[in-house]
C-alpha cells in the first residue's frame, strides 16, 4: 500500500476541498482503486469509464440540450466575469507571494517564475516536487497541452529516468536534436530515489540533455503537510539550497 498524499487523490482536505454543497461524481478507469486497500472518495455515484470519453459525451450533450441556453444567459456571463476577476486576483496573489524576502533569500515560487522566463515557452516539465508541487504549479503556469507531466500513481523517483524518456520521445517526434527543452523539477528525497548516478551516466553516455532542478524540501514533510502541520513559511525556505544538474 502506498499512502503518499499525491497519488490518485483529487484533493487533500487540510489544504483544499470542494464546497460542502458540491455534488461529486467519480468517473475513473479504476473507481474502486483495487490496488489500494485504503481509498475513499465521498461521492454521489462512481462510474467505471474513460474520463476523456465521458467528458466529451457530457460536453456534446450539454451543447445540444436546453442546458446550453443557461450557459449563454446573462446570469452565466456574470458568473464567468466574476470567475475571471477572481482568477486575476489569484495570479496577483501568487506573484506577490513569490517575491524574494528582504534578506535576499527566496522560495520555490520565485525560482519557478524566474525559470519560466529563461526556458522556451513550449518547454516540457517533468514534475516530482512532492510537497512543493503546488508552488511549482502556481508559478510555472504551464498551458501547452502535454507540457506538464506528473506521475498518476505510485513510484517515487520516476522523474529521473522518466525525464530522459520524455526527451527521447520529443526528439523522436521532432527529429534528433530538434526536440523540445525538457526540465525536471524534483524534491531532494525523490531525486535520490531516482538513482541519479545511473540517470546522469545514461544522459551523458547517450547524449540526452535535460535540465534538473533539485529542491531542498527540508526532509520528508509529506506527513506533516497532510495533517496540516507544515506551514507556508517553512515551505518557503525549501528553495534556499538549489542543485542544478545535467550533462556537461
N, C-alpha and C positions, 0 to 999 in steps of 0.2 A: 504494500500500500504506500502511495506517495501522498503525503499531506501538505505538499508545498502549496502556498496560497495563490500562486499564479497559474495553476493548471486547471483548465476546464471549469473555471469559476467566473460567472458573469459579473459579479460584484462582491466586495468584501464589506460586510455590514458596518464594521467600525470605521470604514473610510468613505463609503458611498453606497447608496441603495435607492431603489425606485420609491416613488411616493407611495404612501400607505393605501391610496385609492387606486393605484395601478393594478390592472388585471394582467397577470403574467401567463403567457402561453409558451411552452417549451418545445421548440422544433429542433431536432437533432438526429444525426445518423446513429447516435447511441444514447438515447434519452435516459436509459436506466443506469448508464455507466457501469456495465457489468464487470469491468476490471477494477472498479473502485469500491471497496467494501463500505467506505464512509462517504456518501454523497447524497445531498438532499437539496432540492430547489423547490420552494413553495410556489405552486402554480395552479392555475385553473385546470389545465389539461396538458398532456405530453403527447407529442406526435413523432413517430419514427418516420423521418423523411429527410431528403436532401434539402438543406436550408436555402440554397440558391434557387432551386426549383420551386420551393414553397413560396418564397418571397416574390418570385417572378409571377407565379399564378395569382397571388394576392393583389399584386400591383395591377395586373391586367384586369382582374375582376373589379377592383375599385374604380379604375379609369373608365370602365364601360357601364357602371351601375349608377343609380341615383346618388350614391355617395360622392361621386365626382363633383356634383353641384355644390356640396358642402365645402369642398376643397377650393372652390373659386368664389365663395361667398365673402362678403365684407368682413364678417367676424373672423374667418380664417385668415384673411390678409392682415388683420390687426394682430393676430397671434403670431403670424410669421414675422411681421415687423418688430414685435416685442422680442421674439427669439433672436433676430439679427442684432438688435441693440444689446441684449444680454450677452451674446457671443462676443461682440466688440469689447464690451466691458471686461469680459473674462480674459480676452487676449491682452488687454492693457494691464490687468492684474498680474498675469503671468510674466509679462515683460518687466514690471516693477520688481516682482519677487526674485527675478533672475539677476538683478544688478549686483555687482560686487559689493562687499562690505566695506566699511570705512577704513579697515586695516589692510585692504588690498586683497584679502582672501575672497574666494568665490566658490559657488556650489555647482552642482551638475547642470542647473538651468543655464547659467552664464556660459559654461563650457559648451553646451549643445547649441546655444544660439550663435556663438562665435564659429563653431564648427560648421553649422549650416551655411553660413555666409562664405566659407572658404572652399567648400566642395561643390562639384557640379550640381545643378538643380535636379537632375534625374538620378542622383546617387541612390544606390540600393543600400538599405540599412538592415543589418542583422543584429537584432536586439536581444540581449540576455542580461539586462541591467538589474534584474531582480527587484530589490527594494527601491531602486532609483528609477524604475520604469516609468512611473507617472511623470517625473520631472523631465525625463528624456522625451517622452511623447509630447508633452506640453510645449517643449521648446524646439524640437526638430520639426514638428508640424508637417509631416510627410503627406503629400496629396496625390502623388503619381500612383496609379494602380500598380500593385506588385512591388512597390519601393520599400515597404515596411514588412519585414519577415521576422516572425517570432515563432516560438515553439508552442504548438497547440496541445501538447501532452507532456508526459514525464520525460526526464532526460537532461538533468543539469550538466552543462559542459558541451552541449550540442553545437554551440555557435563557433567553436574553433574550426572543426572540420567542415561544419555547415557553411561557413563564410567562404572557404576555399571552393566548395561545391557551387555556391552561388556565382562566384567569379568565373569558374569554368563554364557554367551554363550560359552566362551573359556573353562570354567570348565565343562560345559555340553558336549562339544566336546571331551575333553581330559580326563575327569574323575574328581571327586571332589578333589580340592586341587592340581590338576595337570595342570591346565590351564596356559596360557601364562601370563607373567607380563604385567600389564596394567598401563599406565601413562596418566594422564590428564594434559594438559598444557592450562591454561585459563587466560584471562585478568581479572583484578580486577573487572571491571564492570560486565562482563558476569558471573563471579564467584558468585556475589550477585544475579544475575538474576536466578541462578540455585537453589535457596533456599537451601544453604549449610547446614543449621540446619537439615533439613529433610534428605538430602543426606547422611550425616555422621551418623545420627542416624540409618538409614537403613543399612549403611555399617557396623556399629558395631553390631547392633542387629542381623543381618543375616550373619555375618562373611563373608563379601565381601571385601577383601583387595585390595585397589588401591592406587596409589601414585598420589597426586595432586600438581602441581606446579602453584602458582598464581603469575602472572607478574604484577608489578606496571606499568600500562600503562600511568601514569600521566594524568588521566582523559580521557574523551571521545574525542579521536583525529581523529576519522574516517573522519569527515567532512574536517578537515584541510589536512588530508592525500590525500583525493580525489582531493582537489583543489590545491594541491601542496604546501600547507603552512606549512606542518610538515617536519622537516629536519631529516636526518640520525642522526645528533648529539643529538637531543632531544630524539629520539627513542633509542639511545644507552644508555640513562640514565634509561631506563624503568625497568631494572632488578636490580636496586640498592636495592629495597625492595623486597625480595623473601619470600613468605609464603609457607611452605611445610605442607600439610595437609593429614591426612589419619587416619584410625582406629588404636588405640593403642592396 
